[in-house]
Amino acid sequence: MNSPMTLAQDFQLHSRDYYVRLPSHALCKIEFEHLHSAHDAAVLDDAPQIDGTRTRWAGSTEWQGLGASPVVSLAWDWVVLADGEVRLLSVVPPRTNVQVIDPKGYDLPESQAIPHLLDLIESLPWRTKVLQALEAESALTSPCH
């Protein structure tokens, strides 16, 4: 992991629009930690089925870059299929304060930036964290025996 000082020296980490501008290769240098995952029935409205399979649960998760200054945040929606598979819900793009830039420092259009963010998401152990959050939520809402 790079220290915040190294990132600050190499890349513009602040802007008037509050986005943290980073080239795609810098994304993998940030160590992310899980902040929160929660079930959200409203997310099911975006995906009652995936590839013909009914979804059981849906929600969102948020992760934060450690040591980054300013803080880098990345959030996205997910679904759990009837067979228990956890999938990223790509109908809604990830939410982040990162603006991916090209080698010349220009902002990449969303359509070009999203694949870089999806690669980053898939490198994180997010499915495990989502399942742990669902288990914890279930334990909190289960009636006592």
C-alpha positions in Angstrom: 0.0 0.0 0.0 1.3 3.5 -0.8 1.3 6.0 2.0 -1.0 9.0 1.6 2.1 11.2 1.1 3.1 9.2 -1.9 -0.3 9.3 -3.4 -0.5 13.1 -2.7 2.8 13.7 -4.4 1.8 11.6 -7.5 -1.8 12.5 -8.1 -4.3 15.3 -7.5 -6.3 14.2 -4.5 -8.7 17.1 -4.3 -10.8 19.2 -6.6 -13.5 21.8 -6.6 -16.1 19.0 -7.4 -14.8 16.9 -4.5 -13.8 14.0 -6.7 -10.5 12.3 -6.1 -8.8 12.0 -9.5 -6.7 8.9 -10.0 -5.4 6.9 -13.0 -6.7 3.4 -13.2 -3.4 1.8 -12.1 -3.5 3.8 -8.8 -6.8 2.1 -7.8 -5.1 -1.2 -7.1 -2.6 0.5 -4.9 -5.3 1.6 -2.4 -6.1 -0.9 0.4 -9.8 -0.9 1.0 -11.7 -1.8 4.1 -15.4 -2.8 4.4 -17.5 -0.1 6.0 -21.1 -1.4 5.7 -23.3 -3.9 3.9 -27.1 -4.0 4.4 -30.1 -5.6 2.9 -32.3 -3.1 1.0 -35.6 -4.3 -0.4 -35.7 -1.2 -2.7 -32.7 -2.6 -4.6 -34.8 -5.6 -5.6 -36.9 -3.3 -7.7 -33.9 -2.9 -10.1 -33.4 -6.7 -10.4 -36.3 -9.0 -9.5 -34.5 -11.6 -11.8 -31.0 -12.1 -13.0 -30.4 -14.3 -16.1 -33.9 -15.8 -15.5 -33.1 -16.6 -11.8 -35.2 -15.1 -9.1 -33.4 -12.9 -6.6 -33.9 -13.5 -2.9 -32.2 -10.5 -1.4 -30.6 -7.3 -2.5 -28.7 -4.5 -0.9 -25.7 -2.3 -1.0 -22.2 -2.3 0.3 -19.6 0.5 0.9 -15.9 0.3 1.2 -13.3 2.9 2.1 -9.7 3.3 1.1 -7.3 3.1 4.1 -4.7 5.8 4.5 -6.0 7.8 1.5 -6.3 11.5 2.0 -8.9 12.6 1.2 -11.0 9.5 1.9 -11.8 7.3 -1.1 -15.2 5.7 -1.0 -16.7 3.0 -3.3 -20.2 1.6 -3.0 -22.4 -0.7 -5.1 -25.5 -2.7 -5.2 -25.7 -6.5 -5.0 -28.2 -9.3 -5.2 -28.4 -12.8 -3.8 -29.9 -15.3 -6.2 -32.3 -18.1 -5.2 -29.4 -20.5 -5.4 -27.4 -18.4 -2.9 -25.0 -16.9 -5.4 -24.0 -13.3 -4.6 -23.7 -11.0 -7.6 -22.9 -7.4 -8.2 -25.9 -5.6 -9.6 -24.6 -3.8 -12.7 -27.9 -2.1 -13.6 -26.8 0.7 -11.3 -23.2 1.9 -11.7 -20.9 1.9 -8.6 -21.1 5.1 -6.5 -17.8 6.6 -5.7 -15.9 9.9 -5.2 -13.1 8.6 -7.5 -12.9 10.1 -11.0 -10.7 7.8 -13.1 -8.4 9.8 -15.4 -6.5 9.0 -18.5 -2.7 9.1 -18.9 -2.9 12.8 -19.8 -4.9 13.7 -16.7 -8.3 14.1 -18.4 -11.5 12.6 -16.8 -12.5 9.3 -18.4 -16.2 9.2 -19.4 -18.3 7.0 -17.1 -18.5 4.3 -19.8 -14.7 3.9 -19.8 -14.2 4.4 -16.0 -16.8 1.8 -14.9 -14.8 -1.3 -16.1 -11.9 -0.1 -14.0 -14.1 0.3 -10.9 -15.7 -3.2 -11.5 -12.2 -4.7 -11.7 -11.4 -3.1 -8.4 -14.7 -4.3 -6.9 -14.0 -7.9 -8.0 -10.6 -7.8 -6.4 -12.2 -7.2 -3.0 -13.6 -10.0 -0.7 -17.0 -8.2 -0.8 -19.2 -11.3 -1.3 -18.0 -12.7 2.1 -18.8 -9.4 3.8 -22.2 -9.3 2.3 -23.1 -12.8 3.5 -21.7 -12.0 6.9 -23.9 -8.9 7.1 -27.0 -10.9 6.0 -26.2 -13.5 8.7 -25.8 -10.8 11.4 -29.0 -9.0 10.2 -30.9 -12.3 10.3 -29.6 -13.0 13.9 -30.8 -9.6 15.0 -34.3 -10.0 13.5 -34.8 -13.7 14.4 -37.2 -14.3 17.3 -35.6 -15.7 20.5 -36.3 -19.3 21.2 
